[in-house]
Amino acid sequence: MASANAVIKWNRIQNSKREVNVQDFNESEGIESMREVSSEDCEDTPLVNQQTDNLEENEITYRHYVIDEKVEMGEMASIFFNKFGVILFYVCLIVYLFGDLSIYCAAVAKTLANVVCTYIPENYTINDTIPDTAPCWKDSKYNRLDAYDNYLSLFIVVMGPFAFFNVQKTKYLQYLTSAMRWLAFSIMIIFALQKIIANGPQGNPPPVNLSGIPRLFGVCVYSFMCHHSLPALVAPISNKGTLNRSLAFDYLLIAFFYLILALTGTFAFAHVDDLYTLDFDPNGGENISNLFVKIIDYFLTLFPVFTLSTNFPIIAITLRNNLQTLFFSQNRKYNIAIRIIIACSVILLPFSVAKYTKDLSILVGITGSYAGTGIQYLIPTFLIYYARRHTSETIGLGITNKFASPFKSNYWLIFVFIWSIACMILVSVNLIEIHLNST
């Protein structure tokens, strides 16, 4: 981001110099003078003259490399990548967004089906998973899979039309979503702790489960998918000298909440659903007489419906815009038919994926391990490599970037690249094992 800011400011300075030089030439200079100025102000000219004093160099370094403009990953890709690299970037981002929408569709439909279907089979225990063929209500031919399919269709009908429009003024919507997330996380941790204290640990996980390592990578990558949010987080911070401390605190806070949420849930429940909020299902195996507790359980169970429904239009519009950027020039005015085709594909493809499978662990594993790995590992690695090369060629090596990573060696880039490939291989092995076991 610092390199992108430096390149943008460098280009502005060069353009302003050219405009001034052209104006001077038109007023009083000749052709020979114009050639001399042009040769001095070409893009290969170092930003700072080697004879410039240290004070001026520090001021120019700060002025150019400081992150005072929000530069999104797409813009960074257009600055540092060639045309083929930009296409790969958008393909990776689009696949990730398609997977995101598929997860949203499946999670919302699965949640609504579990809340509405109240029938509990005989001899059911809290450790069991209710089969999809179980009736939704007693003596009903309408089963849980039918309910899932119907709610999936209803969700697409209600939320899908937003993909045809633009959503603005989302600040208060994001405030509401964030508040609900914090409230839900806190309640889930408190309720799980209460269950552990009252009933003792119900879960008995093995200390180590090597067979779960491949799926772990995809889930971890998807859970910590934050690189596309960093530009909006970093740019507004006025004192960039506190970036390392602020981001370190942010990541530690996230890790703390994930660990507490995971550990309390692991020991509070004998069986943990792939959508954790469903473990608080008020229709589950426990009889709840307290009205307040039942309301809280309904809130936790329906939590994905509230939050994912507010995020779905934003993600869908983002996906639509990225598809238009990939397939069409930004300056081209495409007709209404093309808009409708792209918007329909944004809606129908995730719907088809969610209808084919509602196993969220598989959807999260695929999305996080392939497209997610590209966004979190591969794209930033190549961005850093080409940003360093680009700035050294245009701005020069005489200016140091005060925001440069402490891991400056290219060996770190190679390590991250190998790590990302290993993640994808492990998840691929896990998916093959799941397929073989199902057949």
C-alpha positions in Angstrom: 0.0 0.0 0.0 2.9 2.4 0.8 4.5 1.5 -2.6 1.2 2.1 -4.4 0.8 5.5 -2.7 4.4 6.4 -3.7 3.8 5.4 -7.3 0.6 7.4 -7.5 2.2 10.5 -6.1 5.3 10.1 -8.2 3.1 10.0 -11.4 1.2 13.1 -10.3 4.5 15.0 -9.8 5.8 13.9 -13.2 2.5 14.9 -14.8 2.5 18.3 -13.1 6.1 18.9 -14.1 5.3 18.1 -17.7 2.4 20.5 -17.7 4.5 23.3 -16.2 7.3 22.5 -18.8 4.9 22.6 -21.7 3.5 25.9 -20.5 7.0 27.4 -20.1 7.9 26.1 -23.6 4.8 27.7 -25.2 5.6 31.0 -23.6 9.3 31.5 -23.9 11.3 28.4 -24.7 12.3 26.7 -27.9 12.4 23.2 -29.1 15.9 22.5 -27.8 15.0 23.7 -24.3 11.9 21.5 -24.3 14.0 18.4 -25.2 16.4 19.2 -22.4 13.6 19.4 -19.8 12.0 16.3 -21.1 15.2 14.3 -20.8 15.6 15.5 -17.3 12.1 14.7 -16.2 11.6 11.3 -17.7 10.2 8.5 -15.5 13.6 7.0 -14.9 14.8 10.1 -13.2 15.5 9.5 -9.5 12.9 11.2 -7.2 15.7 12.7 -5.1 18.9 14.1 -6.3 21.9 12.4 -4.8 23.2 15.8 -3.5 19.9 16.6 -1.7 20.5 17.1 2.0 19.1 14.5 4.5 16.4 16.7 5.8 14.8 17.2 2.4 15.2 13.6 1.6 13.4 12.5 4.8 10.6 14.9 4.0 10.2 13.6 0.5 10.4 10.0 1.7 7.6 10.6 4.2 5.5 12.6 1.7 5.6 9.9 -1.0 5.5 6.6 0.9 3.0 7.6 3.6 -0.3 5.8 3.3 -2.8 8.6 3.1 -4.9 7.3 0.2 -7.0 4.1 0.2 -5.7 1.9 -2.6 -7.8 -1.2 -3.0 -6.2 -4.5 -4.1 -7.7 -4.2 -7.6 -6.0 -0.9 -8.0 -2.7 -2.3 -6.7 -3.0 -5.1 -9.2 -3.5 -2.6 -12.0 -0.4 -0.6 -10.9 2.1 -3.5 -10.4 0.8 -6.4 -12.6 0.7 -6.7 -16.3 -2.6 -7.4 -18.1 -2.3 -11.2 -17.6 -1.7 -10.7 -13.9 -4.7 -8.4 -13.5 -6.9 -11.0 -15.2 -5.7 -13.7 -12.8 -6.3 -11.4 -9.9 -9.9 -10.7 -10.9 -10.5 -14.4 -11.6 -9.3 -15.4 -8.2 -11.4 -12.7 -6.5 -14.5 -13.6 -8.5 -14.2 -17.3 -7.6 -13.8 -16.4 -3.9 -16.9 -14.1 -4.1 -18.9 -16.8 -5.8 -17.9 -19.2 -3.0 -18.8 -16.6 -0.4 -22.3 -16.2 -1.8 -22.8 -20.0 -2.0 -21.8 -20.3 1.7 -24.3 -17.5 2.5 -27.1 -19.2 0.6 -26.5 -22.6 2.2 -26.0 -21.2 5.8 -29.2 -19.1 5.7 -31.4 -21.9 4.2 -30.0 -24.5 6.6 -30.6 -22.2 9.5 -34.2 -21.5 8.6 -34.9 -25.1 7.9 -33.6 -26.2 11.3 -35.6 -23.5 13.1 -38.9 -24.2 11.3 -38.7 -28.0 11.4 -39.5 -28.9 14.9 -40.0 -32.7 14.7 -37.4 -34.7 16.7 -37.0 -38.4 15.8 -37.5 -41.0 18.4 -34.4 -42.1 20.3 -32.7 -38.9 19.2 -29.8 -37.8 21.4 -27.9 -34.6 21.4 -24.9 -36.4 19.8 -26.9 -37.4 16.7 -27.5 -35.5 13.5 -31.1 -35.4 12.3 -31.2 -36.8 8.7 -32.4 -34.8 5.8 -35.2 -37.4 5.1 -36.7 -36.8 8.6 -40.1 -35.2 8.4 -40.3 -31.5 9.2 -43.3 -32.0 11.5 -44.8 -35.1 13.0 -46.8 -37.1 10.5 -45.8 -34.8 7.6 -44.5 -35.8 4.2 -42.6 -32.5 4.0 -39.0 -33.4 5.1 -36.1 -31.3 6.1 -34.5 -31.4 2.7 -37.7 -30.0 1.2 -37.6 -27.2 3.7 -33.9 -26.4 2.9 -34.7 -26.2 -0.9 -37.7 -24.0 -0.3 -35.9 -21.6 2.0 -33.0 -21.5 -0.4 -35.3 -20.4 -3.2 -37.1 -17.9 -0.9 -33.7 -16.4 0.1 -32.7 -16.0 -3.6 -36.1 -14.5 -4.5 -35.9 -11.9 -1.6 -32.2 -11.0 -1.7 -31.3 -11.7 -5.4 -32.9 -8.6 -6.9 -30.3 -6.4 -5.0 -27.7 -7.7 -7.5 -29.4 -5.6 -10.2 -28.9 -2.3 -8.3 -26.3 -0.4 -6.3 -26.3 -0.1 -2.5 -25.0 3.1 -1.0 -24.9 4.5 2.5 -24.1 1.2 4.1 -22.3 2.7 7.1 -25.2 2.3 9.6 -26.0 -1.2 8.2 -22.4 -2.2 8.9 -22.7 -0.7 12.4 -25.7 -2.8 13.0 -24.1 -6.0 11.7 -20.9 -5.4 13.8 -23.0 -4.8 16.9 -24.9 -8.0 16.3 -21.7 -10.0 15.7 -20.2 -8.8 19.0 -23.4 -9.5 20.9 -23.8 -13.0 19.3 -20.1 -14.0 19.9 -20.3 -12.8 23.6 -23.6 -14.7 24.2 -22.3 -17.9 22.6 -19.2 -17.8 24.8 -21.2 -17.1 27.9 -23.8 -19.8 27.2 -21.1 -22.4 26.4 -19.3 -21.6 29.6 -22.6 -21.9 31.5 -23.2 -25.3 30.0 -19.7 -26.5 30.9 -20.1 -25.2 34.5 -23.7 -26.7 34.9 -23.3 -30.0 33.1 -19.6 -30.5 33.0 -17.6 -31.0 29.7 -19.7 -32.9 27.2 -17.2 -33.0 24.4 -14.2 -35.3 24.6 -12.0 -34.4 21.6 -8.7 -36.3 21.1 -5.6 -34.3 21.8 -4.5 -34.6 18.2 -6.4 -35.6 15.1 -4.1 -35.7 12.2 -6.9 -36.6 9.8 -8.5 -33.2 10.4 -5.4 -31.2 9.5 -6.2 -30.9 5.7 -9.7 -29.4 6.4 -8.2 -27.1 9.1 -6.2 -25.2 6.5 -9.2 -24.2 4.4 -11.2 -23.2 7.4 -8.4 -21.1 8.8 -7.7 -19.3 5.6 -11.4 -18.5 5.2 -11.8 -17.4 8.8 -8.9 -14.9 8.6 -9.8 -13.6 5.2 -9.1 -9.9 5.9 -6.7 -8.7 3.2 -9.4 -7.2 1.1 -10.5 -5.1 4.2 -7.0 -3.8 5.2 -7.0 -0.8 2.8 -10.2 0.5 4.5 -8.7 -0.1 7.9 -5.2 1.4 7.3 -6.0 4.5 5.3 -8.1 6.4 8.0 -5.5 6.0 10.7 -3.9 9.4 11.1 -0.7 8.3 12.9 0.8 5.7 10.7 3.6 5.2 13.2 1.2 3.1 15.3 0.2 0.7 12.5 2.2 -2.2 13.6 0.9 -1.9 17.2 -2.7 -1.3 16.1 -2.8 -4.2 13.6 -1.0 -6.5 16.0 -3.6 -5.8 18.7 -6.4 -6.3 16.2 -5.1 -9.7 15.1 -4.5 -10.8 18.7 -8.0 -9.8 19.6 -9.4 -11.8 16.7 -7.3 -14.8 17.5 -8.4 -14.6 21.2 -12.1 -14.6 20.3 -11.7 -17.4 17.8 -9.9 -19.6 20.4 -12.3 -18.8 23.2 -15.3 -19.5 20.9 -13.8 -22.7 19.6 -12.6 -24.1 22.9 -15.9 -23.4 24.8 -17.9 -24.9 22.0 -15.7 -28.0 21.7 -16.2 -28.9 25.4 -19.8 -27.6 25.9 -21.3 -29.8 23.2 -20.8 -33.5 22.5 -21.5 -32.9 18.8 -20.6 -29.6 17.1 -22.5 -28.7 13.9 -20.6 -27.4 11.0 -22.7 -24.2 11.5 -22.0 -23.6 15.1 -25.0 -21.5 15.8 -27.3 -24.5 15.2 -26.0 -26.0 18.4 -28.1 -23.5 20.2 -31.2 -24.6 18.4 -34.2 -24.2 20.7 -35.8 -27.2 19.0 -32.9 -29.5 19.8 -32.8 -32.2 22.3 -33.1 -30.0 25.5 -36.4 -28.8 26.9 -36.1 -25.1 27.6 -38.7 -23.6 30.0 -37.1 -20.2 30.6 -38.6 -17.7 28.1 -35.5 -15.4 28.1 -33.2 -18.3 27.4 -35.4 -19.5 24.6 -35.4 -16.0 23.0 -31.6 -15.9 23.3 -31.4 -19.4 21.7 -33.6 -18.2 18.8 -31.4 -15.1 18.4 -28.2 -17.2 18.2 -29.8 -19.8 15.9 -31.0 -17.1 13.5 -27.9 -15.0 13.8 -26.5 -16.1 10.4 -29.8 -15.1 8.8 -29.5 -11.6 10.1 -25.9 -10.9 9.4 -25.5 -12.8 6.1 -28.7 -11.3 4.7 -27.3 -7.8 5.2 -23.9 -8.8 3.6 -25.4 -10.7 0.7 -26.4 -7.6 -1.4 -23.0 -6.0 -0.8 -21.1 -9.1 -1.9 -23.4 -9.7 -4.8 -22.9 -6.1 -6.1 -19.1 -6.4 -5.6 -19.1 -9.6 -7.6 -21.2 -8.1 -10.4 -18.8 -5.1 -10.6 -15.8 -7.3 -10.7 -17.3 -9.4 -13.5 -18.0 -6.3 -15.5 -14.4 -5.1 -14.9 -13.0 -8.5 -16.0 -15.0 -8.9 -19.2 -15.6 -5.3 -20.3 -13.5 -2.2 -20.5 -14.3 0.4 -17.8 -14.9 3.0 -20.4 -17.4 0.9 -22.4 -21.1 1.4 -21.9 -22.7 -2.0 -21.9 -26.4 -2.3 -22.6 -29.1 -3.5 -20.2 -29.1 -7.0 -21.6 -25.4 -7.6 -20.5 -26.2 -6.1 -17.1 -29.1 -8.5 -16.6 -27.0 -11.5 -17.8 -24.2 -10.7 -15.4 -26.6 -10.1 -12.5 -28.4 -13.3 -13.1 -25.2 -15.3 -13.2 -24.3 -13.7 -9.8 -27.5 -15.0 -8.4 -28.0 -18.4 -10.1 -24.5 -19.9 -9.8 -24.3 -19.6 -6.0 -27.9 -20.9 -5.8 -27.0 -23.9 -7.9 -23.9 -24.7 -5.7 -25.9 -24.4 -2.5 -28.7 -26.6 -3.9 -26.2 -29.2 -4.9 -24.6 -29.4 -1.4 -25.4 -27.8 2.0 -22.2 -29.2 3.6 -20.7 -25.9 4.8 -17.4 -27.5 5.8 -16.8 -28.5 2.2 -17.9 -25.1 0.8 -15.7 -23.3 3.3 -12.8 -25.6 2.6 -13.0 -25.2 -1.2 -13.5 -21.4 -1.1 -10.8 -20.8 1.5 -8.3 -23.2 0.2 -8.2 -22.3 -3.5 -9.6 -18.8 -4.1 -9.0 -17.8 -0.5 -5.3 -18.9 -0.5 -4.9 -16.9 -3.7 -6.2 -13.7 -2.0 -4.5 -14.2 1.3 -1.2 -15.6 0.3 -0.4 -15.6 -3.4 -1.6 -12.2 -4.6 0.0 -10.3 -1.7 3.2 -12.1 -2.2 3.4 -11.2 -5.9 2.2 -7.7 -5.2 5.1 -7.2 -2.8 7.6 -8.6 -5.2 6.5 -6.5 -8.2 5.9 -3.4 -6.0 9.5 -3.5 -4.8 10.8 -3.9 -8.4 8.5 -1.2 -9.8 9.4 1.4 -7.1 13.2 0.7 -7.4 13.0 1.2 -11.2 10.9 4.4 -11.2 11.4 6.1 -7.8 14.9 4.8 -7.2 16.8 3.0 -4.5 17.9 6.2 -2.8 14.7 6.6 -0.9 13.8 4.1 1.8 10.2 3.1 2.5 9.5 3.6 6.2 6.5 1.2 5.9 8.6 -1.6 4.4 8.1 -5.1 5.8 10.7 -6.3 8.3 10.7 -9.5 6.3 12.5 -8.0 3.3 14.3 -11.0 2.1 12.9 -12.8 -1.0 13.2 -16.0 0.9 10.2 -15.0 2.9 8.2 -14.7 -0.3 9.3 -18.1 -1.4 8.3 -19.5 2.0 4.8 -18.0 1.8 4.4 -19.3 -1.8 5.4 -22.9 -0.7 3.2 -22.7 2.3 0.1 -21.7 0.1 0.8 -24.6 -2.3 1.0 -27.0 0.7 -2.3 -25.7 2.0 -4.0 -26.4 -1.3 -2.5 -29.8 -1.6 -3.7 -30.8 1.9 -7.2 -29.6 1.2 -7.3 -31.4 -2.1 -6.3 -34.6 -0.4 -9.1 -34.1 2.2 -11.7 -33.6 -0.6 -10.5 -36.7 -2.4 -10.9 -38.7 0.8 -14.4 -37.3 1.3 -15.4 -38.2 -2.2 -14.0 -41.8 -1.9 -15.8 -42.3 1.4 -19.1 -41.1 0.0 -18.8 -43.5 -3.0 
